[in-house]
Amino acid sequence: MHKRRVVSAASLAVIGFALSACNGDDGESAAKESPAASASASASAPASSEPSSESPTDDSGDSGDSGNGGEAPAGEVTAPGTKLKTGDRAVLPFRYTSDKQGTIAVTVTAIEKGAESDMAAFGDKAKGMTPYFIKMKVENVGGTDLSYASLKLDGVLDGGAGTGVILMGDIPGKCDRETAPRDFTTKGATYETCSLAATKTAPITGAEYDEGDTYSDNPVVWTN
């Protein structure tokens, strides 16, 4: 797992020192930055965009173990460690809560670079950070009730390392973090969303899905 710092638009804490910013985000936007050497964090969020090609799959969906601590995924799923391109579709086991689990398809449609000024709502501790907008489409493949669930993909730096930063929240109009709609309960239902990532170092060129035990150490990665 990559070690990450956490930055929030609603409250930003860096090694115990908190700052606040007003950006109209809800309570879900509270997070903290932890020391890079000792802390790690993870978050889940939405997804958005249109599939363009099928990703490599294995038959782990028939094994009876989703790797997320829930029921087996419906049908074949994309193997851990699969490398994809923007526009490719991955079928993945997904667990949001004990009551919200199933199989989804995620298509990353774009990884767009923002401007440092876009980070203003996150406060002074976000100065020098360049945001990236990971846009995606999420499809309900298993047909289970995943209404109001939220999926987040993490940014991957050029060279394959994690960013070290987790952002909770969004940038309205540029990267809108959406939860699954109320009717995201049937096979084929879709919605679009965006995950916000940021870096102070190398550019972000990819996005990864690392949810659950199966993918935590061997994520599925999309690159431009």
N, C-alpha and C positions, 0 to 999 in steps of 0.2 A: 504494500500500500504506500502511496506517496504521502509524505508528511506535508501538511498544509497549514497555512495561516487563514484565519476566517475574518472576513470584513463584512460589516452590515451597514445598510443605509440608515436603519433606524437607531442602532447603537453600535459603536465601533470600539472594541476594547483591544488594546495591544499590551500584552504582558501586564495585565492588571489595571491599566489606565484606560478609562472609558471616555468616549466622546459621543456626542449625539448630533444627528442631522435630521432635518425634516424633509421627507420626500413623499409623504402620503402613503407609505407602505404600511402593511398591517403588522400584527405582532409577530408574524412568522419571520420578519426581517431582522430579528435581533440575533446577533452572533458575536463571537469574539475571536481575536487573533491570538494564537498561542505560540510559545517559543518554538522556533523551527527545529531545535535539536531534540525536544522532548515530547511534543504534542502532535497528535494527528486528529483529523476530524473528517467526517463525511456527511453528505447531505444528499437528499434526493429531490428531483424536480421534474418539470414537464418536458415535453418534446414537441417538434413540429416539422412538417414538410412532406414532400412527395417522393415515394420510392421510385428508383430508376432501374435497379437491377437486383437480382437475388444474390444473397450472400452465401458463402460456403456453410453447410450445415452438417450436423452429426445426428445420431439417433438417440441422443441423451434424453430426449423428451419421452422415450419409452422406458426409461430406467426406473421410474417411480420416485425420483428425487430431483427436485427443482434446483437444489443448491441454495435456495432462499428460505429454507425451513418451512416451506408450504407444500401444496400439492404438486404432483408432476405436471410439467407444462404440456399444453395441447400440441401434439405433433412434433415435428423435428424443430430443433432450435439451433441457432448459430453457435458454433463451438467457441469456448473460451480461447482468447488469444487471436481470434480472427482479425485480419487487417482489411479494412474496407476503404472505399473512396467516398467523398461527399456525393450524395445521391443514391448510395447503396442502402439496401434494406436489411436489417437484422431482426430475427425472431428470437425473443428473449424471455426467460422466466422472470416474473416480476412479483414482488411482495411489497405492499405499501404498509399494511397493518395485518394482524392475524385474520381480519375479516376481508381484506382487500388483497387478493392474490390471484394470479393467473398467468396468461401468456400474452405478450404484446409484441408488436413489430414497430421498430424505430427506424426512421429514415432521416438522417442528417442532411438537410437540404443546402445549408450554407454555414460557413464559419467566417464571419465578417469582422473586420477590425474597426473599432470605434476611435474616439478621440479622448485624450486625457481629460478634457473639459467635461465629458460625459459623466465623469466620476465625482463631480462636485458634491452631490448629495451624500456621498459617503464620508465626507469630512477630510481634514488635513492628513490623516494617516493614509489616505488613498492617493495623495499627491505622488506623481511619478508613475502611477499605474496606468497602463493602457488597457482598456476593456476590449473584449471580443464577444461577439454575439453568436451563440451556437443555436441555429434555428433548425427545427425538426418537426416531423409529423409522427404521431403515435397512433397505432391501430390496435384495437382490441381483437386479438386473434383467438383467444380461448372462449370468449363469450361469457366470462364471469363478470360479476358486478365490480367494476373498478371506478365507479362514479366518484368524483372529487379527489381522486388520487393524484399525486404530484410526482413527476420524474425529473431528475437533474442529471445532466452529463457534465463531466469535468473537462477542463481544457488540458491539452497536452502541448508542451513546448516543442519547437523545432529541435529534433534530436531524440525525442521520446520521453523526456522527463516530465514530471508533474509540475504544475505552476507554483505549488506551495501556498496557494490562496484559494479560499472558498468564499464566494460572494452569495449572500442571502438577500434576495430581493430582485429588482429589475430596473430597467431604465425605460420608463413609459415612452411609447412611440418608436423606440429603437430595439428594445429587447423586453418584450412583455411576457412575464412568467405566468402561464395559465395552468390551472388545474383541469383535470378531466371533467367534462360536463356531466350533468345529472343523468343523461341518457347513455353514458359510456358503459353500457351494461350488456351489449349484444355483440356478437361476432360481426366484424366489419366496421364497427363504429370508429370514428377517427376524430382527432383534434390536433391543433397545432400549438406549439409553445416555443419558448426560447430560454436557454440557460446562459447566464452571464458568467463570464470568466475574465480574469485579469492577470497581467504580468508586469513586473518591473525589469525583466531581463530579456531573454530571447523571445521572439514572436511565438504566438500560439498558432500552431498549424494543424491541430487535430482535436478530437473530442473522444472521450472514452466512457464506456458503460462498465462499472465495476461493482454493481450491486450483488449482494449475496456471496456466500462462501465460494461458489464455483468461479465467479468472475473477479473476486476482490484482488487476487494476486496475478490474474491473467485476463485483463479486461479485453473487451471488443473495442477496437479503435478505428475511427474514421479520420482520414486526412484529406486535405485539399488536393 
